[in-house]
Amino acid sequence: MKTDSPLSTRLHFQDADAFYECLLDAHRGLSREESELLNARLILLMANQLGDTAVLRACVAAAAKTVAAPG
């Protein structure tokens, strides 16, 4: 089935658990503010590696759908 979305749903890395552990280790001992800053910097670095605005927008939209609005 053809889709207009540039977002791929195929798994692109073999060891998701190792990535998750790496992410947890990077956040260990950080304050909430430091953790949020780390996430922001990580997102910008990954986005720069990807370099495709359509895919980035699709990723933001997909992630936003999974987060409940505050309040």
LINPE-V269321 format. One record per helix or strand of 2 or more residues. SS is the DSSP state (A for helix, B for strand). FROM is the first residue (numbers start at 1). LEN is the number of residues. If there is no record, write none. Layout:
# LINPE-V269321
[[SS FROM LEN] [SS FROM LEN]]
This chain:
# LINPE-V269321
[[A 16 12] [A 32 19] [A 53 13]]
